C-alpha cells in the first residue's frame, strides 16, 4: 500500500544508516518510496511489507526482470529487515515469499542486485542458493554504490 511509504522510508533509512557513506536521497534517487505500491504495480510487480506493533519492520519486492537474457525472469528487490528483526529467519522467509510468487507467475530465474557493502545480505543469498554472477554495476549515486548481481534458478 502507498500508505506504507513513511514506514518503508524509516526502515530503509535505518538499514542504510548502518553503513558509512550510505545516503537515502528519496526525491533525487528513490522517488518510488513516495508511492511504493503504485511504483511496483507500474512495473508489473508486488511489494510486501511486514509490520510489528504498527511499524514496518521488513520489506521485499518482485518485479519482472527488465531486459533479462531469458524470458520468465524476475528480480528480487528491496529486501530489508530492521536490525531488531534480524537473525530470526525473517529475511529467508521473505525470499521464500518472492520465490513462491515468482513460480506462480511462471518465472524460472530470479536475479537481484545488492550493494557491495551489504555482506550479511550476500551471505543470506548465498545460503539460500543464489550465486554471484561476477557482474557488478556502479550507480553513480550520492552513496557511491557498487552492486553485485546474484542469480538463482527457481523453476
PAGUNU-727863 format. One record per residue (C-alpha): chain; x, y, z; residue number from 0. Coordinates in Angstrom, 3 decimals, padded with zeros to 6 digits. Example, Ala and Ser with C-alpha at 12.3 -4.5 7.8 and 13.67 -1.06 7.14 Angstrom:
! residues 2
SITE chaine        u        v        w num
SITE      A  012.300 -004.500  007.800   0
SITE      A  013.670 -001.060  007.140   1
//
This chain:
! residues 155
SITE chaine        u        v        w num
SITE      A  000.000  000.000  000.000   0
SITE      A  001.155  003.503 -000.665   1
SITE      A  000.237  004.247  002.948   2
SITE      A  003.348  002.235  003.912   3
SITE      A  005.569  004.966  002.453   4
SITE      A  006.650  006.560  005.741   5
SITE      A  007.292  003.174  007.341   6
SITE      A  009.350  001.972  004.377   7
SITE      A  011.359  005.181  004.355   8
SITE      A  012.116  004.751  008.064   9
SITE      A  013.044  001.076  007.583  10
SITE      A  015.369  001.666  004.639  11
SITE      A  016.905  004.800  006.155  12
SITE      A  017.654  002.809  009.306  13
SITE      A  019.238 -000.037  007.366  14
SITE      A  021.351  002.268  005.201  15
SITE      A  022.486  004.296  008.227  16
SITE      A  024.350  001.209  009.436  17
SITE      A  026.825  001.601  006.563  18
SITE      A  029.190  004.572  006.373  19
SITE      A  028.526  006.640  003.293  20
SITE      A  025.059  005.243  002.523  21
SITE      A  022.710  008.173  001.944  22
SITE      A  018.974  007.842  001.326  23
SITE      A  018.001  010.606 -001.108  24
SITE      A  014.323  009.885 -001.566  25
SITE      A  013.335  012.562 -004.050  26
SITE      A  016.586  012.502 -006.021  27
SITE      A  017.280  008.761 -006.199  28
SITE      A  014.462  006.716 -004.645  29
SITE      A  011.226  008.528 -005.548  30
SITE      A  009.347  005.214 -005.674  31
SITE      A  009.286  005.365 -001.877  32
SITE      A  006.680  008.165 -002.020  33
SITE      A  004.124  005.734 -003.513  34
SITE      A  005.676  002.256 -003.211  35
SITE      A  002.692  000.074 -004.131  36
SITE      A  001.926  002.214 -007.153  37
SITE      A  005.567  002.106 -008.254  38
SITE      A  005.734 -001.683 -008.012  39
SITE      A  002.366 -002.159 -009.721  40
SITE      A  003.552  000.107 -012.534  41
SITE      A  006.377 -002.358 -013.194  42
SITE      A  004.049 -005.362 -013.027  43
SITE      A  005.399 -006.280 -009.601  44
SITE      A  004.439 -006.652 -005.975  45
SITE      A  005.871 -005.246 -002.763  46
SITE      A  005.334 -006.969  000.581  47
SITE      A  005.829 -005.360  003.981  48
SITE      A  005.891 -006.878  007.450  49
SITE      A  004.549 -004.810  010.316  50
SITE      A  005.004 -005.261  014.040  51
SITE      A  003.302 -003.023  016.571  52
SITE      A  002.296 -000.654  013.768  53
SITE      A  005.829 -000.277  012.393  54
SITE      A  007.197 -001.570  009.091  55
SITE      A  009.990 -003.955  010.129  56
SITE      A  010.722 -005.682  006.816  57
SITE      A  010.059 -005.497  003.097  58
SITE      A  010.678 -007.384 -000.112  59
SITE      A  009.594 -006.941 -003.711  60
SITE      A  009.316 -008.797 -007.001  61
SITE      A  009.255 -007.334 -010.495  62
SITE      A  009.640 -008.910 -013.917  63
SITE      A  013.292 -008.530 -014.916  64
SITE      A  013.860 -005.723 -017.379  65
SITE      A  015.954 -006.818 -020.304  66
SITE      A  016.824 -010.190 -018.807  67
SITE      A  018.716 -012.562 -021.081  68
SITE      A  015.867 -015.071 -020.828  69
SITE      A  012.138 -014.943 -020.696  70
SITE      A  010.441 -015.756 -017.423  71
SITE      A  012.924 -013.945 -015.205  72
SITE      A  012.132 -011.902 -012.146  73
SITE      A  014.064 -009.541 -009.944  74
SITE      A  014.022 -009.756 -006.170  75
SITE      A  014.159 -006.215 -004.819  76
SITE      A  014.039 -004.190 -001.630  77
SITE      A  014.797 -006.904  000.909  78
SITE      A  015.227 -005.005  004.149  79
SITE      A  014.855 -006.241  007.709  80
SITE      A  015.123 -003.891  010.686  81
SITE      A  018.059 -004.650  012.964  82
SITE      A  015.773 -005.876  015.772  83
SITE      A  014.201 -008.462  013.442  84
SITE      A  017.371 -009.992  012.012  85
SITE      A  018.802 -013.453  012.635  86
SITE      A  015.340 -014.893  013.198  87
SITE      A  014.677 -016.248  009.722  88
SITE      A  012.537 -013.338  008.516  89
SITE      A  014.810 -012.459  005.594  90
SITE      A  014.872 -016.062  004.389  91
SITE      A  011.103 -016.279  004.800  92
SITE      A  010.609 -013.170  002.668  93
SITE      A  012.907 -014.529 -000.036  94
SITE      A  010.707 -017.645  000.038  95
SITE      A  007.594 -015.495 -000.455  96
SITE      A  009.163 -013.917 -003.537  97
SITE      A  010.281 -017.275 -004.926  98
SITE      A  006.797 -018.763 -004.493  99
SITE      A  005.161 -015.761 -006.166 100
SITE      A  007.708 -015.878 -008.993 101
SITE      A  006.997 -019.567 -009.632 102
SITE      A  003.248 -018.889 -009.653 103
SITE      A  003.942 -016.139 -012.183 104
SITE      A  005.815 -018.545 -014.462 105
SITE      A  009.285 -017.259 -013.647 106
SITE      A  012.133 -019.759 -013.651 107
SITE      A  015.017 -017.461 -012.694 108
SITE      A  015.392 -014.760 -010.051 109
SITE      A  018.073 -012.101 -010.139 110
SITE      A  018.968 -009.444 -007.631 111
SITE      A  021.470 -006.657 -007.180 112
SITE      A  022.959 -005.954 -003.752 113
SITE      A  025.175 -003.132 -002.514 114
SITE      A  028.769 -004.311 -002.164 115
SITE      A  028.725 -003.171  001.483 116
SITE      A  025.833 -005.465  002.458 117
SITE      A  027.939 -008.535  003.320 118
SITE      A  025.368 -010.084  005.674 119
SITE      A  022.770 -009.957  002.907 120
SITE      A  025.211 -011.601  000.485 121
SITE      A  025.765 -014.453  002.929 122
SITE      A  021.985 -014.906  003.245 123
SITE      A  021.516 -015.009 -000.532 124
SITE      A  024.352 -017.499 -000.976 125
SITE      A  022.998 -019.700  001.827 126
SITE      A  019.624 -019.710  000.014 127
SITE      A  021.186 -020.873 -003.255 128
SITE      A  021.855 -017.607 -005.063 129
SITE      A  025.204 -017.340 -006.762 130
SITE      A  027.234 -014.297 -007.621 131
SITE      A  027.422 -013.885 -011.381 132
SITE      A  030.611 -011.818 -011.370 133
SITE      A  028.740 -008.854 -012.834 134
SITE      A  028.704 -005.560 -010.977 135
SITE      A  027.416 -002.083 -011.670 136
SITE      A  028.100  001.375 -010.340 137
SITE      A  025.036  003.510 -009.652 138
SITE      A  026.827  006.889 -009.628 139
SITE      A  024.633  007.941 -006.713 140
SITE      A  025.289  010.002 -003.593 141
SITE      A  026.336  006.833 -001.748 142
SITE      A  028.925  005.820 -004.334 143
SITE      A  027.158  002.476 -004.663 144
SITE      A  028.581 -000.531 -006.434 145
SITE      A  026.235 -003.508 -006.631 146
SITE      A  026.877 -007.201 -007.230 147
SITE      A  024.476 -009.382 -009.177 148
SITE      A  023.164 -012.695 -007.823 149
SITE      A  021.030 -015.273 -009.639 150
SITE      A  019.100 -018.428 -008.783 151
SITE      A  017.128 -020.832 -010.918 152
SITE      A  013.842 -021.491 -009.147 153
SITE      A  011.830 -023.350 -011.785 154
//
